[in-house]
């Protein structure tokens, strides 16, 4: 690709990130306000299994799975294999 195409793609990426952050800002604020959700959020996407997260946060793996699914539906996460990866921070 040439320089102009790269600039256009970079601009598109910046715009999409801005739109995503605006869309999920309320959800992220709710996550940060709740200790348990904040801990789960901080551990999500790292090389930490759902079992380890559940033990550390003291909730069931089912609860974490449900939370991850709701975050995926909100556009915060994408599923990668059996785990999830953050789209935004």
PDB file of N, CA, C and O in Angstrom:
ATOM      1  N   UNK A   1       0.837  -1.189   0.000  1.00  0.00           N
ATOM      2  CA  UNK A   1       0.000   0.000   0.000  1.00  0.00           C
ATOM      3  C   UNK A   1       0.871   1.237   0.000  1.00  0.00           C
ATOM      4  O   UNK A   1       2.004   1.227   0.482  1.00  0.00           O
ATOM      5  N   UNK A   2       0.318   2.298  -0.550  1.00  0.00           N
ATOM      6  CA  UNK A   2       1.074   3.538  -0.557  1.00  0.00           C
ATOM      7  C   UNK A   2       0.780   4.340   0.705  1.00  0.00           C
ATOM      8  O   UNK A   2      -0.069   3.961   1.512  1.00  0.00           O
ATOM      9  N   UNK A   3       1.485   5.443   0.864  1.00  0.00           N
ATOM     10  CA  UNK A   3       1.344   6.267   2.062  1.00  0.00           C
ATOM     11  C   UNK A   3      -0.047   6.825   2.255  1.00  0.00           C
ATOM     12  O   UNK A   3      -0.540   6.893   3.381  1.00  0.00           O
ATOM     13  N   UNK A   4      -0.687   7.225   1.168  1.00  0.00           N
ATOM     14  CA  UNK A   4      -2.029   7.792   1.258  1.00  0.00           C
ATOM     15  C   UNK A   4      -3.037   6.752   1.750  1.00  0.00           C
ATOM     16  O   UNK A   4      -3.895   7.060   2.577  1.00  0.00           O
ATOM     17  N   UNK A   5      -2.935   5.544   1.251  1.00  0.00           N
ATOM     18  CA  UNK A   5      -3.834   4.470   1.689  1.00  0.00           C
ATOM     19  C   UNK A   5      -3.609   4.155   3.162  1.00  0.00           C
ATOM     20  O   UNK A   5      -4.569   3.921   3.895  1.00  0.00           O
ATOM     21  N   UNK A   6      -2.368   4.146   3.599  1.00  0.00           N
ATOM     22  CA  UNK A   6      -2.074   3.898   5.016  1.00  0.00           C
ATOM     23  C   UNK A   6      -2.670   4.982   5.898  1.00  0.00           C
ATOM     24  O   UNK A   6      -3.199   4.690   6.971  1.00  0.00           O
ATOM     25  N   UNK A   7      -2.588   6.237   5.452  1.00  0.00           N
ATOM     26  CA  UNK A   7      -3.159   7.348   6.218  1.00  0.00           C
ATOM     27  C   UNK A   7      -4.670   7.209   6.325  1.00  0.00           C
ATOM     28  O   UNK A   7      -5.249   7.463   7.382  1.00  0.00           O
ATOM     29  N   UNK A   8      -5.300   6.809   5.245  1.00  0.00           N
ATOM     30  CA  UNK A   8      -6.754   6.620   5.251  1.00  0.00           C
ATOM     31  C   UNK A   8      -7.141   5.496   6.212  1.00  0.00           C
ATOM     32  O   UNK A   8      -8.084   5.634   6.991  1.00  0.00           O
ATOM     33  N   UNK A   9      -6.413   4.392   6.151  1.00  0.00           N
ATOM     34  CA  UNK A   9      -6.702   3.270   7.060  1.00  0.00           C
ATOM     35  C   UNK A   9      -6.481   3.662   8.510  1.00  0.00           C
ATOM     36  O   UNK A   9      -7.265   3.277   9.378  1.00  0.00           O
ATOM     37  N   UNK A  10      -5.439   4.414   8.787  1.00  0.00           N
ATOM     38  CA  UNK A  10      -5.175   4.875  10.149  1.00  0.00           C
ATOM     39  C   UNK A  10      -6.316   5.764  10.635  1.00  0.00           C
ATOM     40  O   UNK A  10      -6.749   5.648  11.782  1.00  0.00           O
ATOM     41  N   UNK A  11      -6.794   6.635   9.784  1.00  0.00           N
ATOM     42  CA  UNK A  11      -7.893   7.525  10.147  1.00  0.00           C
ATOM     43  C   UNK A  11      -9.171   6.730  10.416  1.00  0.00           C
ATOM     44  O   UNK A  11      -9.893   7.017  11.371  1.00  0.00           O
ATOM     45  N   UNK A  12      -9.445   5.747   9.590  1.00  0.00           N
ATOM     46  CA  UNK A  12     -10.605   4.882   9.801  1.00  0.00           C
ATOM     47  C   UNK A  12     -10.499   4.175  11.147  1.00  0.00           C
ATOM     48  O   UNK A  12     -11.473   4.108  11.897  1.00  0.00           O
ATOM     49  N   UNK A  13      -9.318   3.650  11.450  1.00  0.00           N
ATOM     50  CA  UNK A  13      -9.097   2.979  12.731  1.00  0.00           C
ATOM     51  C   UNK A  13      -9.347   3.940  13.891  1.00  0.00           C
ATOM     52  O   UNK A  13     -10.003   3.571  14.865  1.00  0.00           O
ATOM     53  N   UNK A  14      -8.836   5.161  13.801  1.00  0.00           N
ATOM     54  CA  UNK A  14      -9.027   6.153  14.860  1.00  0.00           C
ATOM     55  C   UNK A  14     -10.510   6.473  15.052  1.00  0.00           C
ATOM     56  O   UNK A  14     -10.987   6.564  16.183  1.00  0.00           O
ATOM     57  N   UNK A  15     -11.232   6.643  13.947  1.00  0.00           N
ATOM     58  CA  UNK A  15     -12.655   6.931  14.031  1.00  0.00           C
ATOM     59  C   UNK A  15     -13.438   5.777  14.659  1.00  0.00           C
ATOM     60  O   UNK A  15     -14.327   5.999  15.480  1.00  0.00           O
ATOM     61  N   UNK A  16     -13.107   4.554  14.271  1.00  0.00           N
ATOM     62  CA  UNK A  16     -13.795   3.386  14.830  1.00  0.00           C
ATOM     63  C   UNK A  16     -13.518   3.256  16.322  1.00  0.00           C
ATOM     64  O   UNK A  16     -14.428   2.952  17.094  1.00  0.00           O
ATOM     65  N   UNK A  17     -12.274   3.483  16.740  1.00  0.00           N
ATOM     66  CA  UNK A  17     -11.953   3.424  18.166  1.00  0.00           C
ATOM     67  C   UNK A  17     -12.725   4.485  18.935  1.00  0.00           C
ATOM     68  O   UNK A  17     -13.230   4.220  20.026  1.00  0.00           O
ATOM     69  N   UNK A  18     -12.818   5.683  18.373  1.00  0.00           N
ATOM     70  CA  UNK A  18     -13.569   6.758  19.019  1.00  0.00           C
ATOM     71  C   UNK A  18     -15.037   6.409  19.173  1.00  0.00           C
ATOM     72  O   UNK A  18     -15.624   6.624  20.233  1.00  0.00           O
ATOM     73  N   UNK A  19     -15.628   5.873  18.121  1.00  0.00           N
ATOM     74  CA  UNK A  19     -17.031   5.464  18.173  1.00  0.00           C
ATOM     75  C   UNK A  19     -17.253   4.366  19.204  1.00  0.00           C
ATOM     76  O   UNK A  19     -18.226   4.398  19.958  1.00  0.00           O
ATOM     77  N   UNK A  20     -16.348   3.396  19.231  1.00  0.00           N
ATOM     78  CA  UNK A  20     -16.473   2.289  20.174  1.00  0.00           C
ATOM     79  C   UNK A  20     -16.376   2.790  21.608  1.00  0.00           C
ATOM     80  O   UNK A  20     -17.175   2.398  22.459  1.00  0.00           O
ATOM     81  N   UNK A  21     -15.406   3.650  21.879  1.00  0.00           N
ATOM     82  CA  UNK A  21     -15.252   4.176  23.236  1.00  0.00           C
ATOM     83  C   UNK A  21     -16.487   4.960  23.664  1.00  0.00           C
ATOM     84  O   UNK A  21     -16.939   4.834  24.803  1.00  0.00           O
ATOM     85  N   UNK A  22     -17.030   5.758  22.767  1.00  0.00           N
ATOM     86  CA  UNK A  22     -18.232   6.523  23.093  1.00  0.00           C
ATOM     87  C   UNK A  22     -19.400   5.592  23.389  1.00  0.00           C
ATOM     88  O   UNK A  22     -20.208   5.858  24.278  1.00  0.00           O
ATOM     89  N   UNK A  23     -19.480   4.516  22.649  1.00  0.00           N
ATOM     90  CA  UNK A  23     -20.580   3.565  22.803  1.00  0.00           C
ATOM     91  C   UNK A  23     -20.487   2.794  24.115  1.00  0.00           C
ATOM     92  O   UNK A  23     -21.509   2.537  24.751  1.00  0.00           O
ATOM     93  N   UNK A  24     -19.298   2.429  24.521  1.00  0.00           N
ATOM     94  CA  UNK A  24     -19.142   1.553  25.692  1.00  0.00           C
ATOM     95  C   UNK A  24     -18.689   2.292  26.953  1.00  0.00           C
ATOM     96  O   UNK A  24     -18.442   1.655  27.977  1.00  0.00           O
ATOM     97  N   UNK A  25     -18.579   3.599  26.901  1.00  0.00           N
ATOM     98  CA  UNK A  25     -18.053   4.338  28.055  1.00  0.00           C
ATOM     99  C   UNK A  25     -18.893   4.134  29.313  1.00  0.00           C
ATOM    100  O   UNK A  25     -18.336   4.015  30.404  1.00  0.00           O
ATOM    101  N   UNK A  26     -20.205   4.092  29.190  1.00  0.00           N
ATOM    102  CA  UNK A  26     -21.063   3.891  30.362  1.00  0.00           C
ATOM    103  C   UNK A  26     -20.837   2.503  30.958  1.00  0.00           C
ATOM    104  O   UNK A  26     -20.746   2.355  32.176  1.00  0.00           O
ATOM    105  N   UNK A  27     -20.746   1.495  30.105  1.00  0.00           N
ATOM    106  CA  UNK A  27     -20.518   0.128  30.575  1.00  0.00           C
ATOM    107  C   UNK A  27     -19.170   0.027  31.279  1.00  0.00           C
ATOM    108  O   UNK A  27     -19.064  -0.611  32.326  1.00  0.00           O
ATOM    109  N   UNK A  28     -18.141   0.652  30.713  1.00  0.00           N
ATOM    110  CA  UNK A  28     -16.821   0.633  31.349  1.00  0.00           C
ATOM    111  C   UNK A  28     -16.854   1.342  32.703  1.00  0.00           C
ATOM    112  O   UNK A  28     -16.192   0.902  33.644  1.00  0.00           O
ATOM    113  N   UNK A  29     -17.606   2.423  32.813  1.00  0.00           N
ATOM    114  CA  UNK A  29     -17.728   3.126  34.093  1.00  0.00           C
ATOM    115  C   UNK A  29     -18.401   2.234  35.131  1.00  0.00           C
ATOM    116  O   UNK A  29     -17.997   2.226  36.294  1.00  0.00           O
ATOM    117  N   UNK A  30     -19.417   1.486  34.725  1.00  0.00           N
ATOM    118  CA  UNK A  30     -20.091   0.565  35.642  1.00  0.00           C
ATOM    119  C   UNK A  30     -19.146  -0.542  36.094  1.00  0.00           C
ATOM    120  O   UNK A  30     -19.150  -0.936  37.260  1.00  0.00           O
ATOM    121  N   UNK A  31     -18.342  -1.037  35.168  1.00  0.00           N
ATOM    122  CA  UNK A  31     -17.377  -2.088  35.506  1.00  0.00           C
ATOM    123  C   UNK A  31     -16.370  -1.561  36.522  1.00  0.00           C
ATOM    124  O   UNK A  31     -16.072  -2.231  37.510  1.00  0.00           O
ATOM    125  N   UNK A  32     -15.857  -0.386  36.285  1.00  0.00           N
ATOM    126  CA  UNK A  32     -14.841   0.185  37.176  1.00  0.00           C
ATOM    127  C   UNK A  32     -15.391   0.519  38.555  1.00  0.00           C
ATOM    128  O   UNK A  32     -14.645   0.540  39.534  1.00  0.00           O
ATOM    129  N   UNK A  33     -16.696   0.780  38.637  1.00  0.00           N
ATOM    130  CA  UNK A  33     -17.318   1.146  39.908  1.00  0.00           C
ATOM    131  C   UNK A  33     -17.568  -0.057  40.815  1.00  0.00           C
ATOM    132  O   UNK A  33     -17.736   0.112  42.023  1.00  0.00           O
ATOM    133  N   UNK A  34     -17.596  -1.249  40.265  1.00  0.00           N
ATOM    134  CA  UNK A  34     -17.872  -2.469  41.029  1.00  0.00           C
ATOM    135  C   UNK A  34     -16.574  -3.258  41.211  1.00  0.00           C
ATOM    136  O   UNK A  34     -15.924  -3.618  40.230  1.00  0.00           O
ATOM    137  N   UNK A  35     -16.200  -3.525  42.453  1.00  0.00           N
ATOM    138  CA  UNK A  35     -14.927  -4.180  42.744  1.00  0.00           C
ATOM    139  C   UNK A  35     -14.788  -5.523  42.034  1.00  0.00           C
ATOM    140  O   UNK A  35     -13.754  -5.793  41.424  1.00  0.00           O
ATOM    141  N   UNK A  36     -15.803  -6.355  42.107  1.00  0.00           N
ATOM    142  CA  UNK A  36     -15.735  -7.688  41.502  1.00  0.00           C
ATOM    143  C   UNK A  36     -15.615  -7.600  39.982  1.00  0.00           C
ATOM    144  O   UNK A  36     -14.768  -8.260  39.380  1.00  0.00           O
ATOM    145  N   UNK A  37     -16.463  -6.787  39.373  1.00  0.00           N
ATOM    146  CA  UNK A  37     -16.406  -6.632  37.916  1.00  0.00           C
ATOM    147  C   UNK A  37     -15.062  -6.047  37.485  1.00  0.00           C
ATOM    148  O   UNK A  37     -14.494  -6.460  36.473  1.00  0.00           O
ATOM    149  N   UNK A  38     -14.561  -5.089  38.255  1.00  0.00           N
ATOM    150  CA  UNK A  38     -13.267  -4.477  37.932  1.00  0.00           C
ATOM    151  C   UNK A  38     -12.140  -5.510  37.957  1.00  0.00           C
ATOM    152  O   UNK A  38     -11.280  -5.521  37.076  1.00  0.00           O
ATOM    153  N   UNK A  39     -12.150  -6.373  38.967  1.00  0.00           N
ATOM    154  CA  UNK A  39     -11.125  -7.422  39.053  1.00  0.00           C
ATOM    155  C   UNK A  39     -11.221  -8.385  37.871  1.00  0.00           C
ATOM    156  O   UNK A  39     -10.208  -8.755  37.278  1.00  0.00           O
ATOM    157  N   UNK A  40     -12.440  -8.785  37.537  1.00  0.00           N
ATOM    158  CA  UNK A  40     -12.630  -9.688  36.395  1.00  0.00           C
ATOM    159  C   UNK A  40     -12.142  -8.999  35.129  1.00  0.00           C
ATOM    160  O   UNK A  40     -11.446  -9.611  34.317  1.00  0.00           O
ATOM    161  N   UNK A  41     -12.502  -7.729  34.955  1.00  0.00           N
ATOM    162  CA  UNK A  41     -12.083  -6.972  33.769  1.00  0.00           C
ATOM    163  C   UNK A  41     -10.560  -6.911  33.666  1.00  0.00           C
ATOM    164  O   UNK A  41      -9.990  -7.126  32.597  1.00  0.00           O
ATOM    165  N   UNK A  42      -9.914  -6.616  34.785  1.00  0.00           N
ATOM    166  CA  UNK A  42      -8.456  -6.489  34.788  1.00  0.00           C
ATOM    167  C   UNK A  42      -7.757  -7.799  34.440  1.00  0.00           C
ATOM    168  O   UNK A  42      -6.683  -7.783  33.839  1.00  0.00           O
ATOM    169  N   UNK A  43      -8.346  -8.923  34.808  1.00  0.00           N
ATOM    170  CA  UNK A  43      -7.739 -10.230  34.545  1.00  0.00           C
ATOM    171  C   UNK A  43      -8.130 -10.802  33.184  1.00  0.00           C
ATOM    172  O   UNK A  43      -7.483 -11.727  32.693  1.00  0.00           O
ATOM    173  N   UNK A  44      -9.173 -10.264  32.578  1.00  0.00           N
ATOM    174  CA  UNK A  44      -9.641 -10.757  31.282  1.00  0.00           C
ATOM    175  C   UNK A  44      -8.628 -10.448  30.190  1.00  0.00           C
ATOM    176  O   UNK A  44      -8.086  -9.346  30.110  1.00  0.00           O
ATOM    177  N   UNK A  45      -8.386 -11.459  29.346  1.00  0.00           N
ATOM    178  CA  UNK A  45      -7.491 -11.267  28.218  1.00  0.00           C
ATOM    179  C   UNK A  45      -6.039 -11.545  28.521  1.00  0.00           C
ATOM    180  O   UNK A  45      -5.204 -11.567  27.616  1.00  0.00           O
ATOM    181  N   UNK A  46      -5.731 -11.757  29.773  1.00  0.00           N
ATOM    182  CA  UNK A  46      -4.371 -12.106  30.156  1.00  0.00           C
ATOM    183  C   UNK A  46      -4.265 -13.624  30.132  1.00  0.00           C
ATOM    184  O   UNK A  46      -5.263 -14.311  29.916  1.00  0.00           O
ATOM    185  N   UNK A  47      -3.102 -14.140  30.344  1.00  0.00           N
ATOM    186  CA  UNK A  47      -2.926 -15.591  30.331  1.00  0.00           C
ATOM    187  C   UNK A  47      -3.387 -16.199  31.651  1.00  0.00           C
ATOM    188  O   UNK A  47      -2.655 -16.940  32.307  1.00  0.00           O
ATOM    189  N   UNK A  48      -4.618 -15.865  32.018  1.00  0.00           N
ATOM    190  CA  UNK A  48      -5.211 -16.366  33.250  1.00  0.00           C
ATOM    191  C   UNK A  48      -6.469 -17.137  32.887  1.00  0.00           C
ATOM    192  O   UNK A  48      -7.348 -16.614  32.203  1.00  0.00           O
ATOM    193  N   UNK A  49      -6.555 -18.368  33.339  1.00  0.00           N
ATOM    194  CA  UNK A  49      -7.720 -19.193  33.013  1.00  0.00           C
ATOM    195  C   UNK A  49      -8.942 -18.711  33.790  1.00  0.00           C
ATOM    196  O   UNK A  49      -8.830 -18.018  34.802  1.00  0.00           O
ATOM    197  N   UNK A  50     -10.096 -19.093  33.290  1.00  0.00           N
ATOM    198  CA  UNK A  50     -11.344 -18.731  33.954  1.00  0.00           C
ATOM    199  C   UNK A  50     -11.386 -19.316  35.370  1.00  0.00           C
ATOM    200  O   UNK A  50     -11.947 -18.707  36.280  1.00  0.00           O
ATOM    201  N   UNK A  51     -10.798 -20.484  35.549  1.00  0.00           N
ATOM    202  CA  UNK A  51     -10.771 -21.115  36.874  1.00  0.00           C
ATOM    203  C   UNK A  51      -9.936 -20.276  37.837  1.00  0.00           C
ATOM    204  O   UNK A  51     -10.340 -20.055  38.979  1.00  0.00           O
ATOM    205  N   UNK A  52      -8.778 -19.810  37.383  1.00  0.00           N
ATOM    206  CA  UNK A  52      -7.926 -18.980  38.244  1.00  0.00           C
ATOM    207  C   UNK A  52      -8.596 -17.650  38.571  1.00  0.00           C
ATOM    208  O   UNK A  52      -8.515 -17.165  39.699  1.00  0.00           O
ATOM    209  N   UNK A  53      -9.255 -17.070  37.582  1.00  0.00           N
ATOM    210  CA  UNK A  53      -9.963 -15.809  37.828  1.00  0.00           C
ATOM    211  C   UNK A  53     -11.070 -16.036  38.851  1.00  0.00           C
ATOM    212  O   UNK A  53     -11.240 -15.241  39.775  1.00  0.00           O
ATOM    213  N   UNK A  54     -11.823 -17.122  38.686  1.00  0.00           N
ATOM    214  CA  UNK A  54     -12.919 -17.433  39.614  1.00  0.00           C
ATOM    215  C   UNK A  54     -12.412 -17.600  41.040  1.00  0.00           C
ATOM    216  O   UNK A  54     -13.025 -17.101  41.984  1.00  0.00           O
ATOM    217  N   UNK A  55     -11.312 -18.292  41.193  1.00  0.00           N
ATOM    218  CA  UNK A  55     -10.742 -18.477  42.542  1.00  0.00           C
ATOM    219  C   UNK A  55     -10.292 -17.149  43.135  1.00  0.00           C
ATOM    220  O   UNK A  55     -10.557 -16.861  44.302  1.00  0.00           O
ATOM    221  N   UNK A  56      -9.613 -16.345  42.330  1.00  0.00           N
ATOM    222  CA  UNK A  56      -9.083 -15.075  42.825  1.00  0.00           C
ATOM    223  C   UNK A  56     -10.203 -14.113  43.207  1.00  0.00           C
ATOM    224  O   UNK A  56     -10.135 -13.450  44.242  1.00  0.00           O
ATOM    225  N   UNK A  57     -11.233 -14.040  42.368  1.00  0.00           N
ATOM    226  CA  UNK A  57     -12.316 -13.087  42.590  1.00  0.00           C
ATOM    227  C   UNK A  57     -13.402 -13.663  43.501  1.00  0.00           C
ATOM    228  O   UNK A  57     -14.246 -12.932  44.020  1.00  0.00           O
ATOM    229  N   UNK A  58     -13.365 -14.970  43.685  1.00  0.00           N
ATOM    230  CA  UNK A  58     -14.317 -15.681  44.548  1.00  0.00           C
ATOM    231  C   UNK A  58     -15.741 -15.651  44.002  1.00  0.00           C
ATOM    232  O   UNK A  58     -16.704 -15.360  44.711  1.00  0.00           O
ATOM    233  N   UNK A  59     -15.833 -15.970  42.695  1.00  0.00           N
ATOM    234  CA  UNK A  59     -17.127 -16.168  42.044  1.00  0.00           C
ATOM    235  C   UNK A  59     -17.027 -17.448  41.226  1.00  0.00           C
ATOM    236  O   UNK A  59     -15.936 -17.983  41.025  1.00  0.00           O
ATOM    237  N   UNK A  60     -18.155 -17.929  40.764  1.00  0.00           N
ATOM    238  CA  UNK A  60     -18.156 -19.167  39.979  1.00  0.00           C
ATOM    239  C   UNK A  60     -17.675 -18.911  38.554  1.00  0.00           C
ATOM    240  O   UNK A  60     -17.739 -17.791  38.048  1.00  0.00           O
ATOM    241  N   UNK A  61     -17.197 -19.970  37.931  1.00  0.00           N
ATOM    242  CA  UNK A  61     -16.801 -19.862  36.526  1.00  0.00           C
ATOM    243  C   UNK A  61     -18.028 -19.554  35.665  1.00  0.00           C
ATOM    244  O   UNK A  61     -17.921 -18.852  34.660  1.00  0.00           O
ATOM    245  N   UNK A  62     -19.178 -20.071  36.054  1.00  0.00           N
ATOM    246  CA  UNK A  62     -20.419 -19.782  35.338  1.00  0.00           C
ATOM    247  C   UNK A  62     -20.706 -18.287  35.354  1.00  0.00           C
ATOM    248  O   UNK A  62     -21.099 -17.718  34.336  1.00  0.00           O
ATOM    249  N   UNK A  63     -20.510 -17.645  36.509  1.00  0.00           N
ATOM    250  CA  UNK A  63     -20.748 -16.203  36.649  1.00  0.00           C
ATOM    251  C   UNK A  63     -19.818 -15.421  35.718  1.00  0.00           C
ATOM    252  O   UNK A  63     -20.253 -14.489  35.041  1.00  0.00           O
ATOM    253  N   UNK A  64     -18.541 -15.803  35.686  1.00  0.00           N
ATOM    254  CA  UNK A  64     -17.581 -15.120  34.814  1.00  0.00           C
ATOM    255  C   UNK A  64     -17.968 -15.325  33.355  1.00  0.00           C
ATOM    256  O   UNK A  64     -17.938 -14.382  32.564  1.00  0.00           O
ATOM    257  N   UNK A  65     -18.325 -16.536  33.001  1.00  0.00           N
ATOM    258  CA  UNK A  65     -18.735 -16.825  31.633  1.00  0.00           C
ATOM    259  C   UNK A  65     -19.929 -15.966  31.225  1.00  0.00           C
ATOM    260  O   UNK A  65     -19.970 -15.440  30.113  1.00  0.00           O
ATOM    261  N   UNK A  66     -20.885 -15.829  32.112  1.00  0.00           N
ATOM    262  CA  UNK A  66     -22.064 -15.002  31.850  1.00  0.00           C
ATOM    263  C   UNK A  66     -21.676 -13.536  31.684  1.00  0.00           C
ATOM    264  O   UNK A  66     -22.180 -12.851  30.794  1.00  0.00           O
ATOM    265  N   UNK A  67     -20.789 -13.066  32.534  1.00  0.00           N
ATOM    266  CA  UNK A  67     -20.314 -11.686  32.445  1.00  0.00           C
ATOM    267  C   UNK A  67     -19.589 -11.472  31.126  1.00  0.00           C
ATOM    268  O   UNK A  67     -19.832 -10.483  30.436  1.00  0.00           O
ATOM    269  N   UNK A  68     -18.698 -12.395  30.772  1.00  0.00           N
ATOM    270  CA  UNK A  68     -17.950 -12.274  29.513  1.00  0.00           C
ATOM    271  C   UNK A  68     -18.903 -12.237  28.317  1.00  0.00           C
ATOM    272  O   UNK A  68     -18.701 -11.463  27.382  1.00  0.00           O
ATOM    273  N   UNK A  69     -19.941 -13.078  28.350  1.00  0.00           N
ATOM    274  CA  UNK A  69     -20.899 -13.089  27.243  1.00  0.00           C
ATOM    275  C   UNK A  69     -21.622 -11.748  27.130  1.00  0.00           C
ATOM    276  O   UNK A  69     -21.845 -11.254  26.025  1.00  0.00           O
ATOM    277  N   UNK A  70     -21.984 -11.165  28.260  1.00  0.00           N
ATOM    278  CA  UNK A  70     -22.666  -9.863  28.218  1.00  0.00           C
ATOM    279  C   UNK A  70     -21.713  -8.775  27.728  1.00  0.00           C
ATOM    280  O   UNK A  70     -22.123  -7.865  27.007  1.00  0.00           O
ATOM    281  N   UNK A  71     -20.443  -8.871  28.119  1.00  0.00           N
ATOM    282  CA  UNK A  71     -19.464  -7.889  27.641  1.00  0.00           C
ATOM    283  C   UNK A  71     -19.212  -8.056  26.147  1.00  0.00           C
ATOM    284  O   UNK A  71     -18.974  -7.074  25.444  1.00  0.00           O
ATOM    285  N   UNK A  72     -19.261  -9.286  25.662  1.00  0.00           N
ATOM    286  CA  UNK A  72     -19.110  -9.527  24.227  1.00  0.00           C
ATOM    287  C   UNK A  72     -20.285  -8.894  23.477  1.00  0.00           C
ATOM    288  O   UNK A  72     -20.094  -8.254  22.443  1.00  0.00           O
ATOM    289  N   UNK A  73     -21.485  -9.074  23.996  1.00  0.00           N
ATOM    290  CA  UNK A  73     -22.674  -8.485  23.371  1.00  0.00           C
ATOM    291  C   UNK A  73     -22.623  -6.960  23.385  1.00  0.00           C
ATOM    292  O   UNK A  73     -23.179  -6.307  22.502  1.00  0.00           O
ATOM    293  N   UNK A  74     -21.950  -6.389  24.397  1.00  0.00           N
ATOM    294  CA  UNK A  74     -21.813  -4.932  24.499  1.00  0.00           C
ATOM    295  C   UNK A  74     -20.695  -4.383  23.620  1.00  0.00           C
ATOM    296  O   UNK A  74     -20.559  -3.168  23.476  1.00  0.00           O
ATOM    297  N   UNK A  75     -19.900  -5.263  23.037  1.00  0.00           N
ATOM    298  CA  UNK A  75     -18.822  -4.820  22.174  1.00  0.00           C
ATOM    299  C   UNK A  75     -17.502  -4.584  22.875  1.00  0.00           C
ATOM    300  O   UNK A  75     -16.591  -3.981  22.308  1.00  0.00           O
ATOM    301  N   UNK A  76     -17.395  -5.061  24.120  1.00  0.00           N
ATOM    302  CA  UNK A  76     -16.153  -4.875  24.870  1.00  0.00           C
ATOM    303  C   UNK A  76     -15.132  -5.977  24.617  1.00  0.00           C
ATOM    304  O   UNK A  76     -13.926  -5.748  24.716  1.00  0.00           O
ATOM    305  N   UNK A  77     -15.617  -7.173  24.288  1.00  0.00           N
ATOM    306  CA  UNK A  77     -14.755  -8.343  24.122  1.00  0.00           C
ATOM    307  C   UNK A  77     -15.044  -9.048  22.811  1.00  0.00           C
ATOM    308  O   UNK A  77     -16.107  -8.887  22.211  1.00  0.00           O
ATOM    309  N   UNK A  78     -14.066  -9.836  22.385  1.00  0.00           N
ATOM    310  CA  UNK A  78     -14.282 -10.784  21.291  1.00  0.00           C
ATOM    311  C   UNK A  78     -13.844 -12.149  21.793  1.00  0.00           C
ATOM    312  O   UNK A  78     -12.893 -12.262  22.568  1.00  0.00           O
ATOM    313  N   UNK A  79     -14.539 -13.180  21.349  1.00  0.00           N
ATOM    314  CA  UNK A  79     -14.205 -14.533  21.759  1.00  0.00           C
ATOM    315  C   UNK A  79     -13.027 -15.036  20.935  1.00  0.00           C
ATOM    316  O   UNK A  79     -13.008 -14.937  19.708  1.00  0.00           O
ATOM    317  N   UNK A  80     -12.044 -15.578  21.652  1.00  0.00           N
ATOM    318  CA  UNK A  80     -10.853 -16.146  21.022  1.00  0.00           C
ATOM    319  C   UNK A  80     -10.676 -17.543  21.615  1.00  0.00           C
ATOM    320  O   UNK A  80     -10.215 -17.694  22.747  1.00  0.00           O
ATOM    321  N   UNK A  81     -11.046 -18.555  20.841  1.00  0.00           N
ATOM    322  CA  UNK A  81     -11.011 -19.913  21.374  1.00  0.00           C
ATOM    323  C   UNK A  81     -12.031 -20.071  22.480  1.00  0.00           C
ATOM    324  O   UNK A  81     -13.221 -19.829  22.273  1.00  0.00           O
ATOM    325  N   UNK A  82     -11.568 -20.480  23.669  1.00  0.00           N
ATOM    326  CA  UNK A  82     -12.468 -20.653  24.809  1.00  0.00           C
ATOM    327  C   UNK A  82     -12.445 -19.456  25.742  1.00  0.00           C
ATOM    328  O   UNK A  82     -13.137 -19.443  26.760  1.00  0.00           O
ATOM    329  N   UNK A  83     -11.660 -18.463  25.400  1.00  0.00           N
ATOM    330  CA  UNK A  83     -11.542 -17.275  26.251  1.00  0.00           C
ATOM    331  C   UNK A  83     -11.954 -16.023  25.486  1.00  0.00           C
ATOM    332  O   UNK A  83     -12.460 -16.104  24.367  1.00  0.00           O
ATOM    333  N   UNK A  84     -11.734 -14.884  26.092  1.00  0.00           N
ATOM    334  CA  UNK A  84     -12.114 -13.617  25.500  1.00  0.00           C
ATOM    335  C   UNK A  84     -10.940 -12.647  25.519  1.00  0.00           C
ATOM    336  O   UNK A  84     -10.037 -12.762  26.348  1.00  0.00           O
ATOM    337  N   UNK A  85     -10.965 -11.697  24.600  1.00  0.00           N
ATOM    338  CA  UNK A  85      -9.931 -10.695  24.493  1.00  0.00           C
ATOM    339  C   UNK A  85     -10.618  -9.325  24.467  1.00  0.00           C
ATOM    340  O   UNK A  85     -11.657  -9.157  23.827  1.00  0.00           O
ATOM    341  N   UNK A  86     -10.031  -8.351  25.165  1.00  0.00           N
ATOM    342  CA  UNK A  86     -10.593  -7.009  25.210  1.00  0.00           C
ATOM    343  C   UNK A  86     -10.411  -6.308  23.864  1.00  0.00           C
ATOM    344  O   UNK A  86      -9.395  -6.466  23.187  1.00  0.00           O
ATOM    345  N   UNK A  87     -11.423  -5.536  23.504  1.00  0.00           N
ATOM    346  CA  UNK A  87     -11.337  -4.686  22.324  1.00  0.00           C
ATOM    347  C   UNK A  87     -10.908  -3.291  22.754  1.00  0.00           C
ATOM    348  O   UNK A  87     -10.157  -2.624  22.043  1.00  0.00           O
ATOM    349  N   UNK A  88     -11.383  -2.847  23.916  1.00  0.00           N
ATOM    350  CA  UNK A  88     -11.041  -1.533  24.458  1.00  0.00           C
ATOM    351  C   UNK A  88     -10.517  -1.698  25.873  1.00  0.00           C
ATOM    352  O   UNK A  88     -10.726  -2.724  26.521  1.00  0.00           O
ATOM    353  N   UNK A  89      -9.843  -0.677  26.328  1.00  0.00           N
ATOM    354  CA  UNK A  89      -9.324  -0.685  27.705  1.00  0.00           C
ATOM    355  C   UNK A  89     -10.092   0.261  28.570  1.00  0.00           C
ATOM    356  O   UNK A  89      -9.798   0.387  29.759  1.00  0.00           O
TER     357      UNK A  89
END
